[in-house]
Amino acid sequence: MLEFFGKKIVNIRHNLSSLDNQPIGKAALSILIFLDLFILISIFDGLSDHTRQLTAPSEFIPQYCRDIVIEGEWNETNRLSKLARVITDARGSYYIKDKRERTLERHSVCTPIAQLFFSLEDDADISEKLKRSLDVSNEIDQLDSKLKHVNTAYDTSLLEDLADQNQDRANVESLRKDVAVKTGSLNQLTESQRSLITSLDQDKRIRELFSMVDSFTEQDRNNLKADLRKLNFWYPVKRLGMEMIFLLPLFMIFYFWNMKSLAASRPFQALISSHLLVVVFIPAIFKIIELIYDILPKKIFKQLIDLLESLQLVALWYYLMMAVIILAALALIYLFQKKLFSRERLMVKRISKGECQNCGTRLPENSSACPFCGFEQFTRCSHCDKPTYIFGKFCRECGHSQ
């Protein structure tokens, strides 16, 4: 079986760079490269759209649901501002929203939260009040910070003025007026914020949401966290399955096209189908590597890096990674050069197909030398003294090892 696939790979490799047993011209090679890139980009785009049919963990348990239930970040002090930020970000997005977002499957704990969010987002009046509340809160924070700074400067100037009765009082008076103006503005903003909060608290949906936030228990948090961990582990596996379902028909089509082209001696179709076969394999390899990376226990690596950092030996991690990559590259080079595309295999293929042992061009019948590169094809057998192939492992006449 391994030998069979080895021969197929060798044939495909040969057809990647030759046409009618001649090297591909630069112009044709350029067209092939553009074709390969176009098909490769199309495959990756298709994989992306195809896997979007799966509900990702970030969609099944959205971030706001994690913040509310798992992290418990929403409390009586900050929940209105957090709600305002979520709704404002959703309505103020500069991107056209995907309508499928609202129909995605969600965790049973997150579904009622999402429905309330969508309802508030669709209500222009409530959304505007929430945005205004967020803006006023930011203004209050900024003004309060400035007021503290001015108050500090005013107190300092006042003390200096008391210590020196002859000092110019103009600066002190200016600071006093600035404090009075900023204090009045702060009071107005605070009153406006209080009015907005009172109005928002009267909305039934907001009261329902906040009541829901307060009702989640430690058991709810633990259950949702356990479900999220399962999702994060199994989602990459499901995604790879979806990706392989997308790639398998392409591989089968290109493979059978290649086999039929070779059998029917259609060199142009064999050339293109060989390239497309290789192109299909590239995303498959990338996606398998991506799966391995996603399911690796990253916590172990983090602990290892933390340990190396504490010992001031973090450079060892990078040395180790470079060593692993070098060893992997050596293994792949050995596999391809010595096992799949070795010179011995190449000579077997060329001799069996009547090609020049040196340049690979098909020879005219009964040729003892290549008319294209001048290479002598035969030498005398040391056992029977009859002509045999120079790179043949055994004599073609007596079978003696060369």
C-alpha positions in Angstrom: 0.0 0.0 0.0 2.8 2.4 0.9 4.6 1.5 -2.3 1.4 2.2 -4.3 0.9 5.6 -2.8 4.6 6.3 -3.2 4.4 5.7 -6.9 1.3 7.9 -7.2 3.1 10.7 -5.4 6.2 10.3 -7.6 3.9 10.5 -10.7 2.2 13.6 -9.4 5.5 15.2 -8.6 6.8 14.5 -12.1 3.6 16.0 -13.6 4.0 19.2 -11.5 6.9 20.4 -13.5 6.8 18.7 -16.9 4.6 18.7 -19.9 5.0 16.0 -22.6 8.2 15.0 -20.8 9.6 18.5 -21.2 10.1 21.1 -18.5 7.3 23.6 -18.3 8.1 27.0 -19.9 8.2 30.1 -17.7 5.0 31.6 -19.2 3.0 28.4 -18.6 4.5 28.1 -15.1 3.4 31.7 -14.3 -0.1 30.9 -15.4 -0.1 27.7 -13.2 1.1 29.6 -10.2 -1.6 32.2 -10.6 -4.2 29.4 -11.0 -2.8 27.7 -7.8 -3.0 30.9 -5.8 -6.6 31.6 -7.0 -7.8 28.1 -6.2 -6.0 28.2 -2.8 -7.5 31.5 -1.8 -11.0 30.3 -3.0 -10.6 27.1 -0.9 -9.7 29.1 2.3 -12.6 31.5 1.7 -14.9 28.6 1.1 -13.7 26.9 4.3 -14.3 30.1 6.3 -17.9 30.4 5.0 -18.6 26.7 5.3 -17.5 26.5 8.9 -19.6 29.6 9.8 -22.5 27.3 9.7 -21.2 25.9 13.0 -22.0 28.0 16.1 -18.7 29.0 17.7 -18.3 29.0 21.5 -18.1 32.8 21.4 -21.6 32.8 19.8 -23.1 30.0 21.8 -22.1 31.7 25.0 -21.5 35.4 24.1 -19.0 37.5 26.1 -21.7 39.5 27.9 -23.2 36.2 29.1 -19.8 35.1 30.4 -19.3 38.5 32.2 -22.8 38.3 33.8 -23.0 34.6 34.8 -19.4 33.2 35.0 -17.4 36.3 36.0 -20.2 38.0 38.0 -18.9 41.4 36.9 -22.3 43.0 36.7 -23.4 44.4 40.1 -25.8 47.1 41.4 -23.2 49.8 41.0 -22.0 49.2 37.4 -24.7 47.2 35.7 -26.5 50.2 34.1 -23.3 51.5 32.6 -22.3 48.0 31.4 -25.7 47.6 29.7 -25.4 51.0 28.1 -22.0 50.1 26.8 -23.3 46.8 25.3 -26.3 48.4 23.6 -24.3 51.5 22.4 -21.6 49.3 20.9 -24.2 47.2 19.1 -26.1 50.2 17.7 -23.0 52.2 16.9 -21.1 49.6 15.0 -19.6 50.8 11.7 -20.1 47.4 10.1 -23.3 45.9 8.6 -24.5 43.3 11.0 -25.0 39.7 9.9 -28.8 39.0 10.2 -28.0 35.4 11.2 -26.5 36.6 14.5 -29.9 36.8 16.1 -31.0 33.4 14.9 -27.9 31.6 16.2 -28.3 28.8 18.7 -27.4 29.9 22.2 -27.0 28.3 25.6 -30.3 28.1 27.5 -28.9 30.4 30.2 -27.8 33.0 27.7 -30.9 33.0 25.4 -33.2 35.1 27.7 -30.4 37.6 28.2 -29.7 37.9 24.5 -33.5 38.4 23.8 -33.7 41.2 26.2 -30.6 42.8 24.7 -32.0 42.6 21.2 -35.3 44.1 22.4 -33.5 47.0 24.0 -31.3 47.5 21.0 -34.3 47.7 18.7 -36.0 50.4 20.9 -34.6 53.7 19.6 -35.8 55.7 22.6 -34.2 53.4 25.3 -31.1 53.0 23.2 -30.7 56.8 23.0 -31.2 57.1 26.7 -28.6 54.5 27.5 -26.2 56.1 25.2 -26.9 59.5 26.8 -26.4 58.0 30.2 -23.0 56.6 29.2 -22.0 60.0 27.7 -23.1 61.9 30.8 -21.2 59.4 33.1 -18.0 60.0 31.1 -18.5 63.7 31.3 -19.0 63.5 35.0 -15.8 61.5 35.5 -13.8 63.9 33.4 -15.3 67.0 35.0 -14.8 65.6 38.5 -11.2 64.9 37.7 -10.6 68.4 36.5 -12.5 69.8 39.5 -10.2 68.0 41.9 -7.2 69.4 40.1 -8.6 73.0 40.2 -9.6 72.6 43.9 -6.0 71.5 44.8 -4.6 74.5 42.9 -7.1 76.9 44.6 -6.4 75.6 48.1 -2.6 76.0 47.5 -3.0 79.5 46.2 -5.3 80.4 49.1 -2.8 79.3 51.7 0.0 81.2 49.9 -2.2 84.3 49.9 -2.9 84.0 53.6 0.8 83.7 54.2 1.6 86.8 52.1 -1.0 89.5 52.3 0.8 91.6 49.6 0.5 88.8 47.0 -1.8 89.5 44.0 -5.2 88.0 44.7 -6.2 87.9 41.0 -5.0 84.3 40.6 -6.9 83.2 43.7 -10.1 84.9 42.5 -9.8 83.3 39.1 -9.4 79.8 40.6 -12.4 80.4 42.9 -14.6 81.3 39.9 -13.4 78.3 38.0 -14.2 76.0 40.9 -17.7 77.6 41.1 -18.4 77.1 37.4 -17.2 73.5 37.3 -19.1 72.7 40.5 -22.3 74.1 38.9 -21.7 72.1 35.7 -21.1 68.9 37.7 -24.3 69.4 39.7 -26.3 69.9 36.4 -24.7 66.7 34.9 -25.4 64.8 38.1 -29.0 65.8 38.1 -29.3 64.9 34.4 -27.8 61.5 35.1 -30.2 61.0 38.0 -33.2 61.8 35.8 -31.9 59.4 33.1 -31.4 56.6 35.6 -34.9 57.1 37.0 -36.4 56.9 33.5 -34.4 53.8 32.6 -35.3 52.0 35.8 -39.0 52.3 34.9 -38.5 50.2 31.8 -39.9 46.7 32.3 -37.2 45.0 30.3 -34.3 46.6 32.1 -35.9 45.7 35.5 -36.3 42.1 34.2 -32.7 42.0 33.0 -31.3 43.2 36.3 -33.5 40.8 38.3 -32.2 38.0 36.1 -28.6 39.2 36.8 -29.2 39.0 40.6 -30.8 35.6 40.4 -27.8 33.6 39.1 -26.3 31.3 41.6 -22.8 29.8 42.1 -24.2 26.5 40.6 -25.3 28.4 37.5 -21.8 29.8 37.1 -20.1 26.4 37.6 -22.5 24.7 35.1 -22.0 27.4 32.4 -18.2 27.3 32.9 -18.2 23.5 32.5 -20.3 23.8 29.3 -17.9 26.4 27.9 -14.9 24.2 28.6 -16.5 21.3 26.7 -17.4 23.7 23.8 -13.8 25.0 23.6 -12.5 21.5 23.4 -14.9 19.9 20.9 -15.5 22.9 18.7 -12.1 22.6 16.9 -12.8 18.9 16.3 -16.2 19.7 14.8 -14.7 22.5 12.7 -12.1 20.2 11.3 -14.8 17.7 10.4 -16.7 20.4 8.6 -13.6 21.5 6.8 -12.8 17.9 5.7 -16.3 17.5 4.4 -15.7 20.6 2.2 -12.2 19.4 1.0 -13.0 15.7 0.4 -15.2 16.3 -2.8 -12.5 18.5 -4.2 -9.8 16.0 -3.5 -11.8 13.2 -5.0 -12.6 15.2 -8.2 -9.0 16.3 -8.7 -7.7 12.8 -7.9 -9.9 11.0 -10.4 -9.3 13.7 -13.0 -5.6 13.2 -12.6 -5.8 9.4 -12.8 -8.0 9.6 -16.0 -5.7 12.2 -17.5 -2.7 10.0 -17.0 -4.4 6.9 -18.3 -5.7 8.7 -21.4 -2.3 10.4 -22.0 -3.7 13.9 -21.7 -0.6 15.8 -20.5 -2.2 19.3 -20.2 -5.0 18.0 -18.0 -2.5 15.8 -16.0 -0.4 18.9 -15.4 -3.3 21.1 -14.1 -5.0 18.3 -12.0 -1.6 17.4 -10.4 -1.2 21.1 -9.3 -4.8 21.2 -8.0 -4.3 18.0 -6.0 -1.3 19.6 -4.2 -3.3 22.8 -3.7 -6.1 20.9 -1.9 -3.6 19.2 0.4 -2.2 22.6 1.6 -5.3 23.8 3.5 -5.9 20.2 4.8 -2.4 20.2 6.4 -2.9 23.7 7.8 -6.3 22.8 9.3 -4.9 19.7 11.0 -2.0 21.7 12.5 -4.6 24.3 13.6 -6.6 21.6 15.4 -3.6 20.2 17.2 -2.7 23.7 18.4 -6.3 24.4 19.5 -6.6 21.3 21.6 -3.1 21.4 23.2 -3.3 22.0 26.9 -2.1 25.6 26.8 -2.2 25.9 30.6 0.8 23.5 30.8 2.8 25.7 28.4 1.8 28.8 30.3 3.0 27.2 33.6 6.3 26.1 31.9 6.9 29.7 30.5 6.1 31.2 34.0 8.6 28.8 35.6 11.3 29.7 33.0 10.6 33.4 33.5 10.9 33.0 37.3 14.3 31.4 36.8 15.2 34.0 34.1 15.6 31.2 31.6 12.8 32.1 29.2 15.3 31.9 26.3 15.3 28.1 26.7 11.7 28.1 25.5 12.7 29.7 22.2 15.7 27.5 21.8 13.4 24.5 22.4 10.9 25.7 19.8 13.7 26.3 17.2 15.1 22.8 17.9 11.7 21.2 17.4 11.2 23.0 14.1 14.7 22.1 12.9 14.1 18.4 13.8 10.7 18.4 12.0 12.3 20.0 8.9 15.1 17.4 8.9 12.6 14.6 9.2 10.5 15.9 6.4 13.5 16.4 4.1 14.7 12.9 4.8 11.2 11.5 4.2 10.8 13.3 0.8 14.4 13.0 -0.4 15.2 9.4 0.8 11.9 7.7 0.8 9.4 9.3 -1.6 11.6 11.2 -4.1 14.9 9.3 -3.8 17.3 9.1 -6.8 16.8 5.3 -6.8 13.0 5.7 -7.2 13.6 8.3 -9.9 15.9 6.0 -11.9 13.4 3.1 -11.6 10.7 5.4 -13.0 12.9 6.7 -15.9 14.2 3.3 -16.9 10.8 1.7 -16.8 9.3 4.5 -19.0 12.2 4.5 -21.5 13.4 7.9 -20.4 16.9 9.3 -20.3 18.5 8.4 -17.0 20.1 11.9 -16.8 17.6 14.4 -18.0 14.3 12.4 -18.0 13.4 13.0 -21.6 11.6 10.2 -23.4 14.2 8.4 -25.7 13.6 7.3 -29.3 13.3 3.5 -29.5 16.6 1.5 -29.3 18.6 4.6 -28.4 21.9 3.9 -26.6 22.5 7.6 -25.8 20.3 10.5 -25.2 19.9 12.8 -28.3 19.0 15.7 -26.1 21.8 15.7 -23.4 24.3 13.2 -24.9 24.2 10.9 -21.8 25.3 7.2 -22.4 22.5 5.0 -21.2 24.4 1.7 -21.0 27.6 0.2 -19.5 29.1 -3.3 -19.5 28.0 -5.7 -16.8 30.9 -6.8 -14.7 29.5 -10.3 -14.6 28.3 -11.1 -18.1 29.9 -8.3 -20.0 26.7 -7.4 -21.8 25.2 -3.9 -22.0 23.0 -2.9 -19.0 21.6 0.4 -17.7 24.2 2.6 -16.0 21.9 3.4 -13.0 20.1 0.0 -13.1 20.4 -1.8 -9.7 20.7 -5.2 -11.5 21.9 -6.3 -14.9 19.1 -6.5 -17.4 20.6 -9.6 -19.0 21.9 -11.8 -16.2 20.3 -10.1 -13.1 23.6 -9.8 -11.3 23.8 -6.9 -8.8 25.6 -3.9 -10.2 
